Amino acid sequence: MSDRAQPVLEAQGSVTLRPWAPTDAATVMEAFREPSIQQWHMRRLDTRDETLAWIEAWHDRWRAESDASWAITTTDGATFLGYIALRSVDLEFGYAEVTYWILPAFRGRGVATHACLAVADWAFAGLGLHRLEVRHST
């Protein structure tokens, strides 16, 4: 992973997964204020600096080959829909966990399904993983 740029992944349903950018800070802060998203995160992102550090940490994890995360947006990039990540990436054993959240306004529309399928396709074909587990809470 560290020897290549993190890819943009196109998914069905007019969904795109792209690496995080500093311009996502305000949207991420707003998402972390959502109670149904906050419930599953031990940390909060209350300031722009905290949010920028969260975004930069994903870039650091990519370079460390430990995790990968994408912003889920509409294909035109105009609307932020959620987050998806490969966590605990183990390239030696070909394993990772998939985690995600979708903003409430976009739930029930197949966004998570399309994003998960795009990440899984890339993880198996592009990264060479053999096993993915989904971390999901209800």
Rosetta silent file (secondary structure, phi, psi, omega in degrees, C-alpha in Angstrom):
SEQUENCE: MSDRAQPVLEAQGSVTLRPWAPTDAATVMEAFREPSIQQWHMRRLDTRDETLAWIEAWHDRWRAESDASWAITTTDGATFLGYIALRSVDLEFGYAEVTYWILPAFRGRGVATHACLAVADWAFAGLGLHRLEVRHST
SCORE:     score description
SCORE:     0.000 S_00000001
   1 L     0.000  -42.070 -173.282    0.000    0.000    0.000 S_00000001
   2 L   -66.338  -18.932 -178.130    2.699    2.465    0.958 S_00000001
   3 L   -91.646    8.208  179.017    4.299    2.322   -2.479 S_00000001
   4 L  -144.333  159.075  177.749    1.184    3.573   -4.279 S_00000001
   5 L   -72.478  146.822  175.844   -1.402    6.295   -4.003 S_00000001
   6 L   -66.394  129.831 -174.813   -4.677    5.423   -2.353 S_00000001
   7 L   -79.643  156.894  165.760   -7.168    4.825   -5.160 S_00000001
   8 L   -88.913  131.919 -177.856  -10.499    6.446   -5.838 S_00000001
   9 E  -113.911  126.608  176.133  -13.071    3.654   -6.104 S_00000001
  10 E   -91.386  134.185 -179.733  -16.184    3.934   -8.233 S_00000001
  11 E  -121.579  166.310  175.360  -19.195    2.039   -6.931 S_00000001
  12 L   -66.721  169.406  175.600  -22.651    1.307   -8.252 S_00000001
  13 L    72.177   24.626  179.908  -25.509    3.614   -7.391 S_00000001
  14 L    59.883   40.796 -178.825  -23.625    6.800   -8.332 S_00000001
  15 E  -115.139  137.051  176.079  -21.317    6.363   -5.335 S_00000001
  16 E  -125.417  141.364  174.120  -17.616    7.213   -5.222 S_00000001
  17 E  -112.361  124.104 -178.569  -15.081    6.397   -2.521 S_00000001
  18 E  -135.066  154.647  177.235  -12.169    8.796   -2.353 S_00000001
  19 L   -59.821  152.645  178.632   -9.338    9.470    0.073 S_00000001
  20 L   -66.427  148.484  178.179  -10.028   12.064    2.746 S_00000001
  21 L  -131.124  153.688  177.668   -9.058   15.677    2.085 S_00000001
  22 H   -55.282  -28.100  179.032   -8.644   18.661    4.428 S_00000001
  23 H   -68.175   -9.458  177.686  -11.694   20.193    2.741 S_00000001
  24 H   -83.530   -5.829 -170.787  -13.778   17.403    4.368 S_00000001
  25 H   -54.604  -50.335 -176.684  -13.164   18.773    7.881 S_00000001
  26 H   -62.894  -41.288 -179.667  -16.451   20.647    8.325 S_00000001
  27 H   -66.685  -40.516  178.662  -18.518   17.758    6.976 S_00000001
  28 H   -65.595  -43.268  177.604  -16.730   15.224    9.183 S_00000001
  29 H   -58.291  -43.191  178.646  -17.227   17.404   12.269 S_00000001
  30 H   -63.249  -43.018  179.189  -20.928   17.604   11.477 S_00000001
  31 H   -62.171  -39.909 -178.712  -21.165   13.826   10.994 S_00000001
  32 H   -71.802   -9.956  174.038  -19.479   13.174   14.335 S_00000001
  33 L   -85.212  -14.201 -179.849  -22.194   15.295   16.008 S_00000001
  34 L   -68.740  121.297 -176.473  -24.841   12.844   14.768 S_00000001
  35 H   -55.215  -38.925 -178.072  -25.954   10.778   17.838 S_00000001
  36 H   -71.473  -20.944  174.454  -26.216    7.488   15.937 S_00000001
  37 H   -87.843  -42.215  178.432  -22.623    7.907   14.728 S_00000001
  38 H   -57.341  -36.042 -176.321  -21.325    9.220   18.067 S_00000001
  39 L   -53.687  -31.223 -173.435  -22.704    6.160   19.831 S_00000001
  40 L  -106.080    8.112  178.811  -20.056    3.936   18.217 S_00000001
  41 L  -120.712  132.432 -179.613  -17.042    6.239   18.478 S_00000001
  42 L   -77.855  -19.228 -178.527  -15.065    6.771   21.650 S_00000001
  43 L  -114.962  158.270  175.523  -13.768   10.117   20.496 S_00000001
  44 L  -117.410  155.857  176.543  -15.404   13.272   19.342 S_00000001
  45 L  -116.543   94.873 -174.359  -14.167   15.765   16.840 S_00000001
  46 L   -95.195  -19.767 -177.123  -15.069   19.135   18.285 S_00000001
  47 L  -125.914  160.783  176.715  -12.563   21.390   16.540 S_00000001
  48 H   -60.907  -41.382 -179.959  -11.236   21.860   13.048 S_00000001
  49 H   -62.331  -41.525  176.963   -7.718   21.001   14.263 S_00000001
  50 H   -62.650  -40.666 -178.570   -8.920   17.708   15.774 S_00000001
  51 H   -69.239  -40.718  176.611  -10.736   16.868   12.569 S_00000001
  52 H   -63.543  -37.378  176.669   -7.735   17.706   10.391 S_00000001
  53 H   -65.502  -38.401  177.109   -5.609   15.455   12.618 S_00000001
  54 H   -61.692  -44.320  179.148   -8.205   12.660   12.175 S_00000001
  55 H   -63.825  -46.885 -179.597   -8.013   13.096    8.397 S_00000001
  56 H   -63.546  -34.262  178.642   -4.200   13.142    8.390 S_00000001
  57 H   -60.108  -34.786  177.072   -4.128   10.024   10.583 S_00000001
  58 H   -65.300  -37.994  177.047   -5.869    8.111    7.780 S_00000001
  59 H   -66.665  -39.281  177.069   -3.110    9.136    5.389 S_00000001
  60 H   -63.731  -41.181  179.756   -0.517    8.010    7.968 S_00000001
  61 H   -66.406  -35.310  175.503   -2.287    4.654    8.378 S_00000001
  62 H   -61.026  -49.883 -178.831   -2.281    4.157    4.613 S_00000001
  63 H   -63.629  -30.791  178.575    1.482    4.743    4.503 S_00000001
  64 H   -81.702   -6.852  179.779    1.920    2.402    7.488 S_00000001
  65 L    62.277   34.281 -179.361   -0.149   -0.253    5.652 S_00000001
  66 L  -108.353  -29.531 -176.958   -2.383   -0.725    8.693 S_00000001
  67 L  -154.694  160.186  174.076   -5.695    0.836    7.623 S_00000001
  68 E  -144.709  136.157 -179.690   -7.378    2.547    4.697 S_00000001
  69 E  -137.475  147.574 -179.775  -10.383    4.838    4.796 S_00000001
  70 E  -130.398  148.431  165.993  -12.445    6.626    2.210 S_00000001
  71 E   -80.785  134.362  175.808  -15.051    9.364    2.183 S_00000001
  72 E   -96.923  122.966 -178.930  -18.202    8.092    0.515 S_00000001
  73 E  -133.637  171.277  168.728  -19.663   10.706   -1.809 S_00000001
  74 E   -69.544  158.496 -176.458  -21.944   11.009   -4.769 S_00000001
  75 L   -56.785  -35.151  178.912  -20.121   10.462   -8.055 S_00000001
  76 L   -78.644   -4.646  178.633  -20.056   14.184   -8.753 S_00000001
  77 L    77.695    2.317 -174.500  -18.504   14.751   -5.307 S_00000001
  78 L   -76.469  -25.556 -174.684  -21.220   17.229   -4.368 S_00000001
  79 L  -128.165  127.181  175.679  -22.705   15.260   -1.480 S_00000001
  80 E   -83.434  128.661 -175.567  -20.932   13.527    1.414 S_00000001
  81 E  -110.688  -30.164 -176.909  -22.697   10.271    2.295 S_00000001
  82 E   168.834 -158.354 -173.542  -20.486    8.523    4.845 S_00000001
  83 E  -135.912  145.687  170.896  -17.275    6.714    5.689 S_00000001
  84 E  -145.558  146.174 -177.716  -15.847    3.282    4.945 S_00000001
  85 E  -147.071  152.767  163.088  -12.572    1.733    6.020 S_00000001
  86 E   -99.526  119.558 -178.237  -10.425   -1.335    5.944 S_00000001
  87 E  -111.477  156.471  177.413   -9.183   -1.706    9.512 S_00000001
  88 E    52.103   45.069 -179.952   -6.505   -3.979   10.949 S_00000001
  89 E   -64.453  128.994  176.663   -5.070   -4.681    7.508 S_00000001
  90 E  -125.429   96.176 -176.435   -2.709   -7.642    7.626 S_00000001
  91 L   -68.146  -30.686  179.657   -0.995   -7.971    4.263 S_00000001
  92 L   -63.521  -43.417 -177.357    0.993  -11.040    5.346 S_00000001
  93 L  -101.581    1.027  174.395   -2.133  -13.058    6.097 S_00000001
  94 L    67.928   43.915 -171.993   -4.408  -11.294    3.603 S_00000001
  95 E  -131.645  148.613  169.819   -6.959  -10.065    6.125 S_00000001
  96 E  -160.883  163.777  173.689   -8.833   -6.868    7.044 S_00000001
  97 E  -107.822  144.568  175.366  -12.030   -5.697    8.706 S_00000001
  98 E  -103.775  127.788  173.375  -14.566   -3.455    6.978 S_00000001
  99 E  -127.140  152.908 -179.544  -16.172   -0.703    9.043 S_00000001
 100 E  -161.825  161.112  164.008  -18.521    2.010    7.854 S_00000001
 101 E  -146.140  150.489 -179.591  -21.161    4.541    8.749 S_00000001
 102 E  -123.771  137.952  176.458  -23.661    6.347    6.574 S_00000001
 103 L   -59.845  143.221 -175.599  -25.276    9.678    7.383 S_00000001
 104 H   -52.668  -37.500 -177.680  -28.902    9.173    8.447 S_00000001
 105 H   -64.497  -16.700 -175.648  -30.351   11.013    5.435 S_00000001
 106 H  -115.349    5.935  178.100  -28.777    8.447    3.087 S_00000001
 107 L   -72.299  152.215  177.934  -29.454    5.217    4.978 S_00000001
 108 L    78.758   10.895 -178.616  -31.684    2.599    3.386 S_00000001
 109 L  -113.779    7.622  179.565  -30.627    3.555   -0.153 S_00000001
 110 L    86.337    4.754 -178.243  -27.954    0.926   -0.739 S_00000001
 111 H   -60.650  -47.703 -179.357  -25.034    3.301   -0.133 S_00000001
 112 H   -62.643  -41.776  179.217  -23.365    0.997    2.409 S_00000001
 113 H   -61.554  -48.594 -179.657  -23.868   -2.031    0.180 S_00000001
 114 H   -62.567  -42.042  179.521  -22.381   -0.310   -2.861 S_00000001
 115 H   -65.281  -44.195  179.618  -19.449    1.039   -0.837 S_00000001
 116 H   -62.507  -41.472  179.162  -18.745   -2.343    0.782 S_00000001
 117 H   -64.919  -40.017  179.097  -18.797   -4.119   -2.566 S_00000001
 118 H   -65.632  -42.986  178.853  -16.393   -1.581   -4.098 S_00000001
 119 H   -65.960  -42.296  179.799  -13.979   -1.886   -1.163 S_00000001
 120 H   -63.373  -44.838  177.896  -14.218   -5.682   -1.216 S_00000001
 121 H   -57.186  -46.520 -179.777  -13.552   -5.835   -4.975 S_00000001
 122 H   -67.297  -42.038 -178.312  -10.495   -3.614   -4.559 S_00000001
 123 H   -61.443  -41.366 -179.292   -9.268   -5.431   -1.431 S_00000001
 124 H   -76.696  -50.743 -174.530   -9.385   -8.829   -3.160 S_00000001
 125 H   -83.218  -39.765 -175.116   -8.282   -7.886   -6.680 S_00000001
 126 H   -89.955  -35.938 -176.850   -6.137   -4.822   -6.053 S_00000001
 127 L   -99.823  -21.180  178.152   -4.642   -5.457   -2.646 S_00000001
 128 L    84.077   21.716  176.953   -4.556   -9.248   -2.743 S_00000001
 129 L   -73.877  160.783 -179.775   -6.450   -9.910    0.470 S_00000001
 130 L  -116.771  -17.883 -175.447   -8.145  -13.275    1.003 S_00000001
 131 E  -145.858  133.627  172.453  -10.523  -12.511    3.869 S_00000001
 132 E  -125.927  140.639  172.112  -12.674   -9.579    4.955 S_00000001
 133 E  -119.859  143.019  179.399  -14.835   -9.369    8.041 S_00000001
 134 E   -98.693  127.762  172.491  -17.524   -6.764    8.486 S_00000001
 135 L   -96.393  114.087 -175.879  -17.745   -4.912   11.797 S_00000001
 136 L  -136.941  138.672  175.896  -21.354   -3.872   12.128 S_00000001
 137 L  -122.476  150.865  177.937  -23.454   -2.622   14.997 S_00000001
 138 L  -118.693    0.000    0.000  -27.188   -2.178   15.133 S_00000001
